[in-house]
Amino acid sequence: MARRLVPGNVITDEPGIYFIPALIDKWKAEGTGKGFVNFDRLQSYYDFGGIRLEDDVLVTADGARRTGPNRLPILPDDVEAAMS
């Protein structure tokens, strides 16, 4: 964003992780992350795709707070319960 946030700004916090087989295979072949990435373990996630968790955040004078009355579930068991 490259700008200072001020009270009243609303931003979206979107942490996520994506498993893209073509990129993982490329990085494995190139040795990218060798010693840090367990490429064999990553193969078990090839059909997962990914997930992104989003929160809208209001910048306040003394910090920030999530907007809305309820937060969407983010813990695995809570997500499974909401989806069933």
ABEGO torsion letter per residue (X at the ends): XGBBBBBGBBBBBBBBBBBBAAAAAAAAAAGBGBGABBAAAAAAAAAAGEBBBBBBBBBBAAEBBBBEABBBBABAAAAAAAAX
